Amino acid sequence: MRSLLIPALIALPLAASPAVQAKVDALNNAFAAAMTRGDAAAVAAFYSEDAHLYFFKGTTLKGRAAIQEFMNGMFKGMKVT
């Protein structure tokens, strides 16, 4: 019984209220739309000025400006659908 109770208690705070879920969904949709448009500035705006974006091979982008520059280059070489 104890092994079932612990995951249930951990998951409890993860259940978002409908209002919070609607905000999260709206942000996800806005991010996806910016990616699909190839709008590097709009994508970068989702990150803070001092954000760090880590990639799987150890590359790190530091700051919103670096993220936007990377996204500009990425969008020139591909189309997101």
Secondary structure as the mmCIF struct_conf table of DSSP 4:
data_model
#
loop_
_struct_conf.conf_type_id
_struct_conf.id
_struct_conf.beg_label_comp_id
_struct_conf.beg_label_asym_id
_struct_conf.beg_label_seq_id
_struct_conf.end_label_comp_id
_struct_conf.end_label_asym_id
_struct_conf.end_label_seq_id
HELX_RH_AL_P HELX_RH_AL_P1 ARG A 2 ALA A 11
HELX_RH_3T_P HELX_RH_3T_P1 LEU A 12 LEU A 14
HELX_RH_AL_P HELX_RH_AL_P2 PRO A 18 ARG A 37
TURN_TY1_P TURN_TY1_P1 GLY A 38 GLY A 38
HELX_RH_AL_P HELX_RH_AL_P3 ALA A 40 ALA A 44
TURN_TY1_P TURN_TY1_P2 ALA A 45 PHE A 46
BEND BEND1 TYR A 47 TYR A 47
TURN_TY1_P TURN_TY1_P3 GLU A 49 ASP A 50
STRN STRN1 HIS A 52 TYR A 54
TURN_TY1_P TURN_TY1_P4 PHE A 56 LYS A 57
BEND BEND2 GLY A 58 GLY A 58
STRN STRN2 THR A 60 LYS A 62
BEND BEND3 GLY A 63 GLY A 63
HELX_RH_AL_P HELX_RH_AL_P4 ARG A 64 GLY A 77
#
